[in-house]
């Protein structure tokens, strides 16, 4: 039987030990909350999660749990 897209994603996540999560540029509260919530769920299953953001977390959302763990990890274009 062929996997549905949902099943294929679930199997891919189950088979990996490290997961990269990212949001769109200039994330709003919904995007940041989704990133943080999914990271917490995945870490609860033993996954190593890297939370990637293009820019540091906005001052509007620094109160969010684990917001400090979500940060840029690569230099911006032209900054090398």
Buried (B, 14 or more C-beta within 10 A) or exposed (E): EEEEEEEEEEEEEEEEEEBEBBBEEEBEEEBBBEBBEBBEEBEEEEBEBEBBBEEEBBEEBEEBEBBEEBEEEEEEEEEE
